[in-house]
Amino acid sequence: MRVNITYSVRLEDIPGEVNRILEECEQIFRAAHGHLDQTIGRDPLIIIDELDKVRKNLASLDLKLDDAMSILSGYVQAVASKPEMEQRTMQAPTERKENNGEEL
């Protein structure tokens, strides 16, 4: 069974976290490739067992790659909206003064 977990990191640490996930993906991919190499020319029962391992590794790889894509999509959106949020923060005190201290 798979479950989702959530943890927070600083925005500037996201690329490093994604790189860590991608390194895990590379290891999984290499393991899948290794299992596939072991199937060539083997007994059919061994091939079945090795192909099952390859499929499970590839399924795990797919999930991790999807996680990395989702994280990067959120990162890109956050970075793109950061200047807009900073601009709003800087304008807020000016807007309050123009409205005689009334907040918007």
Summary of the structure (lengths in Angstrom):
residues: 104
radius of gyration: 23.8
end to end distance: 48.1
largest distance: 84.1
contacts: 227
relative contact order: 0.10
helix: 79%
strand: 0%
